[in-house]
Amino acid sequence: MKTAATKYFQKTVSGTKKYAVAASFVKKMAALKQELQPNAQRESQLPSRLALRKHPCHLSLPPLTLPDHLDRAAIDYLREHCLFSIKHLNQLSAKLNNFLHERPILTEMEILEKRRVSQAINNPPVETPDDAENFEDTNQSKIDDVLKYYSEKSISEPAASSSPSFRFNKENSQLYLVGRLAPNFATACRVLYEIRKRCPLFVPRSLFDFASGLGTYTWAANTVWPAGCIREHYLVEASTHMTSISEFLLLKRGKGIPPSETVFPGVRHRRFLPSLQINADLVMSGYVLLEVAGEVERMKIVENLWQRTSGFLTSGFLVLIEEGTKAGFSALLEARDRLVSSAVLPVIKRGGEDMHMFAPCPHLLKCGKVGMTCSSAVRYYQLGLTKDEAYPSVENFSYLVVSRGDWRRFASPDEAEHVLPRIVSTLPNPRAPALDVDLCLPNGDCERVTFSRTGTDRTLFFFLKNSAAGDIAPCLRSTEDSVDEEAEDIDDEERVEDEADAVEEGGGGK
């Protein structure tokens, strides 16, 4: 961990010296520019931002709004069932957002310690499996026995959208509707949009949403793909209050429409996980790993969801989304390591289909940002009661997408984005003479690369200037040699940039 972090922060690579623009990117951008700018006279003219957004490497989205039907249904529900004022709803939902955003990821040992402290304060001593004098000497079998004891005592199923420290009762579910409906919808659209853009031949016919909550991912999937493509929707949610809101939002409204007819076909709500015979082309789960007590239960959920990732296409995608915090990223790293580890290869290769990494990692090696945070961002507008048209909100999130079988079977034949680096830094300063971009490489390394304005291909610099975390960098590393001596190259480039800026300023004054 320390080695990766040290290498990441101390090495700065010259993009002009070590990186070259990908040939597929140049070809695709030329085709898009010709398609959208047929009357362009100069070949050196930069493509428009519209052409940039159409390129498969550019995955960022403009600010998103809720579908009209979903927005109206959410407002109607609050008017019919909520007694709080709009101002009070905003205040309470902000507190709920802060609580969910600051949740830590707990290990088994930390859970045991919290149980001990809580029991010592609230209850007299009783005989439980964790009555050991030396807590540090407790072996793994003892820990598993204690966790099993408390799991059977307090929670009948690990598949739940509630944790021992937070319950989604009626009031909390309403606050969740106000504070999390729009950001959850936006993050799901951003992740699913990447699947559709990079794999245009993949059209899911079934969706399995674990810890579905308000049913937001159902709306997102039917927004990214044409409505009606997905014929089966399995929504698993333990909270009855959240399920009732989800059912209300999914009801079709209008004169002459049966009261039980839903907006999308084949919607089925379940409180507990069904048998493994229920699988889907698209399996999703969002903001649930941090709510599960302990790594053992989290990995059980990940393996269960992976076994459901297959449908009529004999392959499918597993999508996991978490908070864009260190805890959320750590939870996804646990799931990632579990999926790629040799301990679960018999599970992963069930039916002869192996696991392939789709996003955001361009490799199956050890993550180069262990101990840090790797997140993307999406902009969105809140629901109608609290919407501010002038200022969209920003949601940071971390995600993981894997496929059963090679996902390239659904990609365009001329695309090769799977071998290109991934941008893992925030939006660079577009007015700077050089761009500092953090890249995750296919060889498992992460490095900070400086692309100068004068030494970089104009189209590539234009792309990087308008990129964001999560986009694919359309460039290739020219060599894998050591980069210990590249600091001097970067200093020379910056000195050249400063001299060029000084000349331009002097010419402008005349």
C-alpha positions as CSV (number, residue, x, y, z in Angstrom):
1,M,0.0,0.0,0.0
2,K,2.7,2.5,0.9
3,T,4.7,1.6,-2.1
4,A,1.8,2.3,-4.5
5,A,1.0,5.6,-2.8
6,T,4.6,6.8,-2.8
7,K,5.0,6.0,-6.5
8,Y,1.8,7.7,-7.3
9,F,2.6,11.0,-5.6
10,Q,6.3,11.3,-6.2
11,K,6.5,10.4,-9.9
12,T,5.4,13.0,-12.5
13,V,5.6,11.8,-16.1
14,S,6.0,14.0,-19.1
15,G,3.0,13.3,-21.4
16,T,4.9,14.9,-24.4
17,K,7.8,12.5,-24.0
18,K,6.1,9.3,-22.9
19,Y,2.6,9.3,-24.4
20,A,1.3,9.3,-27.9
21,V,-2.2,9.9,-29.1
22,A,-4.1,6.7,-30.0
23,A,-4.7,6.1,-33.7
24,S,-8.3,4.9,-33.1
25,F,-9.0,8.2,-31.4
26,V,-7.7,10.3,-34.3
27,K,-9.6,8.2,-36.8
28,K,-12.9,8.4,-34.8
29,M,-12.6,12.2,-34.1
30,A,-11.9,12.9,-37.8
31,A,-15.1,10.9,-38.7
32,L,-17.2,12.7,-36.1
33,K,-15.8,16.1,-37.2
34,Q,-16.7,15.3,-40.8
35,E,-20.1,14.2,-39.8
36,L,-21.0,17.2,-37.6
37,Q,-18.9,19.8,-39.4
38,P,-19.1,18.9,-43.1
39,N,-18.2,22.5,-44.2
40,A,-15.0,22.8,-42.2
41,Q,-12.3,24.2,-44.4
42,R,-9.2,23.7,-42.3
43,E,-8.0,20.2,-41.3
44,S,-6.4,21.6,-38.2
45,Q,-9.7,23.0,-37.0
46,L,-10.6,21.5,-33.6
47,P,-13.8,19.4,-33.4
48,S,-16.8,20.8,-31.6
49,R,-17.8,19.8,-28.1
50,L,-20.7,17.9,-29.6
51,A,-18.3,15.7,-31.5
52,L,-16.3,15.3,-28.3
53,R,-19.4,14.1,-26.4
54,K,-20.1,11.5,-29.1
55,H,-16.7,9.9,-28.8
56,P,-16.7,6.6,-26.9
57,C,-13.9,7.8,-24.6
58,H,-15.9,10.7,-23.4
59,L,-18.3,9.4,-20.7
60,S,-19.3,12.5,-18.8
61,L,-22.9,13.7,-18.9
62,P,-24.5,17.1,-18.7
63,P,-26.7,17.8,-15.6
64,L,-29.4,15.3,-15.3
65,T,-33.0,15.7,-14.3
66,L,-35.6,13.2,-13.1
67,P,-38.1,11.8,-15.7
68,D,-41.3,13.8,-15.6
69,H,-43.4,10.9,-14.5
70,L,-41.1,10.1,-11.6
71,D,-40.8,13.7,-10.5
72,R,-44.6,14.2,-10.4
73,A,-45.1,10.9,-8.6
74,A,-42.5,11.8,-5.9
75,I,-44.2,15.2,-5.4
76,D,-47.6,13.5,-5.2
77,Y,-46.4,11.0,-2.7
78,L,-45.0,13.7,-0.4
79,R,-48.1,15.8,-0.6
80,E,-50.3,12.8,0.3
81,H,-48.2,11.2,3.0
82,C,-45.7,13.7,4.4
83,L,-46.6,16.3,7.1
84,F,-43.3,18.2,7.1
85,S,-42.9,21.6,5.3
86,I,-40.5,21.8,2.3
87,K,-38.0,23.7,4.4
88,H,-38.0,21.2,7.1
89,L,-37.8,18.3,4.6
90,N,-34.6,19.9,3.1
91,Q,-33.0,20.3,6.5
92,L,-33.8,16.8,7.7
93,S,-32.8,15.2,4.3
94,A,-29.5,17.1,4.5
95,K,-28.8,15.5,7.9
96,L,-29.6,12.1,6.5
97,N,-27.3,12.6,3.5
98,N,-24.5,13.6,5.8
99,F,-25.0,10.5,8.0
100,L,-25.0,8.2,5.0
101,H,-22.0,10.0,3.4
102,E,-19.9,9.6,6.6
103,R,-20.5,6.0,7.3
104,P,-17.3,4.0,7.9
105,I,-16.6,0.5,6.6
106,L,-16.6,-1.9,9.6
107,T,-14.6,-5.1,10.0
108,E,-15.6,-8.1,12.2
109,M,-13.3,-7.0,15.0
110,E,-14.7,-3.5,15.0
111,I,-18.2,-4.9,15.1
112,L,-17.4,-7.1,18.0
113,E,-15.9,-4.1,19.9
114,K,-19.0,-2.0,19.3
115,R,-21.2,-4.8,20.5
116,R,-19.2,-5.2,23.6
117,V,-19.4,-1.5,24.5
118,S,-23.1,-1.3,23.7
119,Q,-23.8,-4.4,25.8
120,A,-21.7,-3.1,28.7
121,I,-23.6,0.2,28.8
122,N,-27.2,-0.9,28.1
123,N,-27.5,-4.4,29.4
124,P,-26.2,-6.4,32.4
125,P,-23.7,-9.2,31.7
126,V,-25.2,-12.2,30.0
127,E,-23.8,-15.4,28.6
128,T,-23.1,-14.8,24.9
129,P,-20.5,-16.4,22.6
130,D,-18.2,-13.4,22.9
131,D,-17.5,-13.7,26.7
132,A,-13.8,-14.1,26.2
133,E,-11.4,-12.5,28.7
134,N,-8.7,-11.8,26.1
135,F,-10.4,-10.1,23.1
136,E,-7.1,-9.9,21.2
137,D,-6.6,-13.6,21.3
138,T,-10.0,-14.5,19.8
139,N,-9.4,-16.6,16.7
140,Q,-11.3,-16.4,13.5
141,S,-13.7,-19.3,14.3
142,K,-14.6,-17.5,17.5
143,I,-15.3,-14.3,15.5
144,D,-17.5,-16.2,13.0
145,D,-19.5,-17.8,15.9
146,V,-20.1,-14.4,17.5
147,L,-21.2,-12.8,14.2
148,K,-23.5,-15.7,13.5
149,Y,-25.0,-15.4,17.0
150,Y,-25.8,-11.7,16.5
151,S,-26.9,-12.2,12.9
152,E,-29.5,-14.9,13.9
153,K,-30.6,-12.8,16.9
154,S,-31.2,-9.4,15.2
155,I,-31.4,-9.9,11.5
156,S,-33.1,-12.8,9.8
157,E,-31.5,-12.1,6.4
158,P,-28.3,-10.2,5.4
159,A,-30.2,-9.0,2.3
160,A,-31.6,-5.8,3.7
161,S,-31.4,-2.1,3.0
162,S,-31.0,-1.4,6.7
163,S,-28.1,-1.7,9.1
164,P,-28.1,-2.3,12.8
165,S,-27.5,1.4,13.3
166,F,-30.1,2.8,11.0
167,R,-33.6,1.8,10.1
168,F,-35.7,2.9,7.2
169,N,-38.9,3.6,8.9
170,K,-41.7,5.7,7.4
171,E,-40.1,9.1,8.2
172,N,-36.6,8.1,7.2
173,S,-37.9,6.6,3.9
174,Q,-39.6,9.9,3.1
175,L,-36.4,11.8,3.8
176,Y,-34.5,9.4,1.6
177,L,-36.9,10.1,-1.1
178,V,-36.2,13.9,-0.9
179,G,-32.5,13.7,-0.5
180,R,-31.4,10.6,-2.5
181,L,-33.9,10.1,-5.3
182,A,-32.2,12.5,-7.8
183,P,-28.5,11.7,-7.0
184,N,-29.1,7.9,-7.1
185,F,-30.8,8.3,-10.4
186,A,-28.0,10.4,-11.8
187,T,-25.2,8.0,-10.7
188,A,-27.0,5.0,-12.1
189,C,-27.6,6.8,-15.4
190,R,-23.9,7.7,-15.6
191,V,-22.7,4.1,-15.1
192,L,-25.3,2.5,-17.3
193,Y,-24.7,5.1,-20.0
194,E,-21.1,3.9,-20.1
195,I,-22.2,0.4,-20.7
196,R,-24.5,1.4,-23.5
197,K,-22.0,3.7,-25.2
198,R,-19.1,1.3,-25.1
199,C,-21.2,-1.8,-25.8
200,P,-24.0,-0.7,-28.1
201,L,-24.9,-4.3,-29.0
202,F,-25.8,-5.1,-25.4
203,V,-29.5,-4.7,-24.7
204,P,-30.7,-6.2,-21.4
205,R,-33.9,-8.1,-21.2
206,S,-34.0,-8.5,-17.4
207,L,-32.9,-6.4,-14.4
208,F,-32.1,-7.6,-10.9
209,D,-31.8,-4.8,-8.3
210,F,-30.6,-5.8,-4.9
211,A,-31.5,-3.4,-2.1
212,S,-33.6,-1.5,-4.6
213,G,-34.9,1.1,-2.2
214,L,-37.1,3.5,-4.1
215,G,-36.7,1.6,-7.4
216,T,-34.4,4.3,-8.8
217,Y,-32.3,1.9,-10.8
218,T,-35.3,0.6,-12.6
219,W,-36.0,4.2,-13.8
220,A,-32.4,4.7,-14.8
221,A,-32.1,1.5,-16.8
222,N,-35.3,2.3,-18.7
223,T,-34.0,5.8,-19.3
224,V,-30.6,4.7,-20.7
225,W,-32.2,1.9,-22.9
226,P,-35.5,2.4,-24.7
227,A,-38.5,1.7,-22.4
228,G,-39.9,-1.7,-23.0
229,C,-36.5,-3.4,-23.8
230,I,-36.3,-4.7,-20.2
231,R,-39.2,-7.1,-19.7
232,E,-38.4,-8.4,-16.2
233,H,-37.6,-6.3,-13.2
234,Y,-36.7,-8.0,-9.9
235,L,-36.6,-5.6,-7.0
236,V,-35.3,-6.9,-3.7
237,E,-35.8,-4.6,-0.7
238,A,-36.2,-5.5,3.0
239,S,-37.8,-2.3,4.1
240,T,-41.6,-2.4,3.7
241,H,-41.8,1.4,3.8
242,M,-39.3,1.8,1.0
243,T,-41.1,-0.8,-1.0
244,S,-44.4,1.0,-0.6
245,I,-42.9,4.2,-1.9
246,S,-41.3,2.3,-4.8
247,E,-44.6,0.8,-5.7
248,F,-46.3,4.2,-5.6
249,L,-43.7,5.7,-7.9
250,L,-43.9,2.9,-10.4
251,L,-47.7,3.0,-10.8
252,K,-49.1,4.2,-14.1
253,R,-51.6,7.0,-13.7
254,G,-54.4,8.1,-16.0
255,K,-58.0,7.7,-16.8
256,G,-59.1,4.1,-17.6
257,I,-55.8,2.6,-16.4
258,P,-56.1,-0.3,-13.9
259,P,-54.9,0.7,-10.5
260,S,-52.2,-2.0,-10.3
261,E,-50.6,-1.4,-13.7
262,T,-47.0,-0.3,-13.6
263,V,-45.0,2.0,-15.9
264,F,-42.6,-0.8,-16.8
265,P,-43.5,-4.4,-17.5
266,G,-42.7,-7.3,-15.2
267,V,-42.1,-5.5,-12.0
268,R,-41.8,-7.9,-9.0
269,H,-40.9,-6.8,-5.5
270,R,-39.3,-9.2,-3.1
271,R,-38.4,-8.7,0.6
272,F,-35.7,-11.4,0.7
273,L,-33.3,-12.8,-1.9
274,P,-35.0,-15.4,-4.1
275,S,-33.3,-18.7,-5.2
276,L,-30.3,-18.6,-7.5
277,Q,-32.5,-19.7,-10.3
278,I,-33.6,-16.1,-10.6
279,N,-30.9,-14.4,-12.7
280,A,-30.7,-11.4,-15.0
281,D,-28.7,-9.8,-17.8
282,L,-28.1,-6.7,-15.7
283,V,-27.6,-7.1,-11.9
284,M,-27.2,-4.0,-9.9
285,S,-26.7,-3.0,-6.2
286,G,-26.1,0.5,-4.9
287,Y,-25.1,1.9,-1.5
288,V,-25.5,-1.4,0.3
289,L,-22.0,-2.7,1.1
290,L,-21.5,-0.1,3.8
291,E,-24.8,-1.2,5.4
292,V,-23.8,-4.8,5.8
293,A,-22.1,-5.9,9.1
294,G,-18.7,-7.3,8.4
295,E,-16.6,-8.4,5.4
296,V,-17.8,-11.9,5.5
297,E,-21.5,-10.9,4.9
298,R,-20.4,-8.4,2.3
299,M,-18.6,-11.0,0.3
300,K,-21.5,-13.4,0.6
301,I,-23.7,-10.7,-1.1
302,V,-21.1,-10.1,-3.8
303,E,-20.8,-13.8,-4.6
304,N,-24.6,-14.2,-4.6
305,L,-25.1,-11.3,-7.0
306,W,-22.3,-12.6,-9.3
307,Q,-24.0,-16.0,-9.6
308,R,-27.1,-14.2,-10.8
309,T,-25.3,-12.4,-13.6
310,S,-26.4,-14.4,-16.6
311,G,-29.5,-14.4,-18.7
312,F,-30.7,-15.3,-22.2
313,L,-27.5,-13.9,-23.6
314,T,-25.5,-16.3,-21.4
315,S,-23.6,-13.3,-20.2
316,G,-24.4,-10.1,-18.4
317,F,-23.1,-7.2,-16.3
318,L,-22.8,-6.8,-12.5
319,V,-22.9,-3.2,-11.4
320,L,-21.9,-2.1,-7.9
321,I,-22.2,1.6,-6.8
322,E,-21.1,3.2,-3.5
323,E,-20.4,6.5,-2.0
324,G,-17.4,8.4,-3.4
325,T,-15.6,8.3,-0.1
326,K,-12.7,6.3,1.2
327,A,-15.0,3.9,2.9
328,G,-17.1,3.4,-0.2
329,F,-14.1,2.9,-2.4
330,S,-12.7,0.4,0.2
331,A,-15.9,-1.6,0.1
332,L,-15.7,-1.8,-3.7
333,L,-12.0,-2.8,-3.5
334,E,-13.0,-5.7,-1.2
335,A,-15.6,-6.8,-3.8
336,R,-13.1,-6.4,-6.6
337,D,-10.4,-8.4,-4.9
338,R,-13.0,-11.1,-4.1
339,L,-14.1,-11.4,-7.7
340,V,-10.6,-11.6,-9.1
341,S,-9.0,-13.8,-6.4
342,S,-8.3,-17.4,-7.0
343,A,-10.4,-18.4,-4.0
344,V,-13.6,-17.9,-5.9
345,L,-12.5,-19.0,-9.4
346,P,-14.8,-22.0,-9.3
347,V,-17.7,-19.7,-8.6
348,I,-16.7,-17.1,-11.1
349,K,-16.2,-19.6,-13.9
350,R,-19.6,-21.2,-13.4
351,G,-20.9,-22.3,-16.8
352,G,-17.6,-21.8,-18.4
353,E,-17.9,-18.0,-18.5
354,D,-15.0,-16.1,-16.8
355,M,-15.1,-12.7,-15.3
356,H,-13.9,-9.6,-17.3
357,M,-13.3,-6.1,-15.8
358,F,-15.3,-3.5,-17.6
359,A,-15.0,-0.3,-15.6
360,P,-13.5,1.7,-14.2
361,C,-10.3,-0.4,-14.0
362,P,-8.5,-1.1,-17.3
363,H,-6.8,-4.2,-15.7
364,L,-7.3,-7.1,-13.3
365,L,-4.1,-6.4,-11.3
366,K,-3.8,-4.8,-7.8
367,C,-5.4,-1.4,-7.6
368,G,-2.8,1.4,-7.8
369,K,-4.9,3.7,-5.6
370,V,-5.2,1.5,-2.5
371,G,-5.5,3.6,0.6
372,M,-6.8,6.6,-1.4
373,T,-10.1,7.4,-3.1
374,C,-11.1,6.7,-6.7
375,S,-14.4,8.4,-7.6
376,S,-16.3,10.0,-10.4
377,A,-18.8,12.8,-10.3
378,V,-22.1,13.5,-11.9
379,R,-24.2,16.7,-11.9
380,Y,-28.0,16.6,-11.3
381,Y,-31.0,18.7,-10.4
382,Q,-33.1,17.8,-7.4
383,L,-36.8,16.8,-7.6
384,G,-39.4,19.4,-8.3
385,L,-40.1,20.5,-4.7
386,T,-36.5,21.4,-4.0
387,K,-35.1,22.1,-7.5
388,D,-32.8,25.0,-8.2
389,E,-32.7,25.5,-12.0
390,A,-29.6,27.7,-11.9
391,Y,-27.3,25.6,-9.8
392,P,-27.1,21.8,-10.3
393,S,-25.8,19.7,-7.5
394,V,-22.7,17.4,-7.7
395,E,-22.6,13.8,-6.5
396,N,-19.4,11.9,-6.0
397,F,-19.6,8.1,-6.4
398,S,-17.4,5.0,-6.8
399,Y,-18.4,2.1,-8.9
400,L,-17.4,-1.3,-10.3
401,V,-18.7,-3.0,-13.4
402,V,-17.7,-6.5,-14.4
403,S,-19.1,-8.8,-17.1
404,R,-19.6,-12.6,-17.3
405,G,-17.8,-13.4,-20.4
406,D,-15.9,-11.0,-22.7
407,W,-17.9,-7.8,-22.9
408,R,-16.0,-6.9,-26.2
409,R,-18.5,-9.1,-28.0
410,F,-21.0,-6.3,-27.6
411,A,-18.6,-3.5,-28.5
412,S,-18.0,-2.0,-32.0
413,P,-15.4,-3.9,-34.0
414,D,-13.2,-0.8,-34.5
415,E,-13.1,0.2,-30.9
416,A,-10.2,-0.6,-28.6
417,E,-10.8,1.5,-25.5
418,H,-10.2,-1.5,-23.2
419,V,-6.4,-1.1,-23.6
420,L,-6.4,2.7,-23.0
421,P,-5.7,4.4,-19.6
422,R,-8.5,5.7,-17.4
423,I,-8.5,9.2,-16.0
424,V,-8.8,9.1,-12.2
425,S,-8.3,12.8,-11.4
426,T,-10.7,15.7,-11.1
427,L,-11.4,18.2,-13.9
428,P,-8.1,19.9,-14.8
429,N,-7.7,23.6,-15.1
430,P,-8.5,24.3,-18.8
431,R,-6.7,27.7,-18.8
432,A,-3.4,26.3,-17.5
433,P,-0.5,26.0,-20.0
434,A,-0.1,22.4,-19.0
435,L,-2.6,19.8,-17.7
436,D,-1.8,17.5,-14.8
437,V,-3.9,14.3,-15.3
438,D,-3.8,11.2,-13.1
439,L,-4.0,8.1,-15.2
440,C,-4.7,4.4,-14.3
441,L,-2.7,2.3,-16.7
442,P,-3.5,-1.1,-18.1
443,N,-0.3,-2.5,-16.4
444,G,-1.8,-1.7,-12.9
445,D,0.2,1.5,-12.2
446,C,-1.2,5.0,-11.5
447,E,0.8,8.0,-12.4
448,R,0.5,11.8,-12.8
449,V,1.1,12.9,-16.3
450,T,1.8,16.5,-17.5
451,F,0.5,17.3,-21.0
452,S,1.9,20.6,-22.3
453,R,-0.2,22.8,-24.6
454,T,2.5,23.2,-27.2
455,G,4.0,19.6,-27.2
456,T,0.7,17.7,-27.2
457,D,-1.5,16.8,-30.1
458,R,-4.1,19.5,-30.4
459,T,-7.1,17.2,-30.5
460,L,-5.8,15.2,-27.6
461,F,-5.2,18.3,-25.5
462,F,-8.7,19.5,-26.4
463,F,-10.1,16.2,-25.2
464,L,-8.1,16.2,-21.9
465,K,-9.0,19.8,-21.2
466,N,-12.7,18.9,-21.3
467,S,-12.4,15.5,-19.6
468,A,-13.4,14.4,-16.1
469,A,-12.7,11.6,-13.7
470,G,-13.9,8.3,-15.2
471,D,-13.3,9.2,-18.8
472,I,-11.0,7.1,-20.9
473,A,-7.7,8.8,-21.9
474,P,-7.2,8.3,-25.7
475,C,-3.4,8.0,-25.5
476,L,-0.8,5.2,-25.2
477,R,2.4,5.0,-23.2
478,S,5.3,4.8,-25.6
479,T,7.6,3.0,-23.2
480,E,7.6,1.3,-19.8
481,D,11.1,2.5,-18.8
482,S,11.9,4.2,-15.6
483,V,10.7,7.7,-15.2
484,D,13.1,8.9,-12.5
485,E,14.7,11.4,-14.8
486,E,11.6,12.9,-16.2
487,A,11.2,15.7,-13.7
488,E,13.9,17.7,-15.6
489,D,11.9,17.3,-18.9
490,I,8.8,18.7,-17.2
491,D,10.7,21.6,-15.8
492,D,12.1,22.4,-19.3
493,E,8.6,22.2,-20.7
494,E,7.2,24.5,-18.1
495,R,10.0,27.0,-18.7
496,V,9.2,27.0,-22.5
497,E,5.5,27.5,-21.7
498,D,6.3,30.5,-19.5
499,E,8.5,32.1,-22.2
500,A,5.7,31.5,-24.8
501,D,3.1,33.1,-22.5
502,A,5.4,36.1,-21.9
503,V,5.9,36.6,-25.7
504,E,2.1,36.4,-26.2
505,E,1.5,39.0,-23.5
506,G,4.1,41.3,-25.0
507,G,2.6,41.0,-28.4
508,G,-0.9,41.6,-27.1
509,G,0.2,44.9,-25.5
510,K,1.3,46.3,-28.8
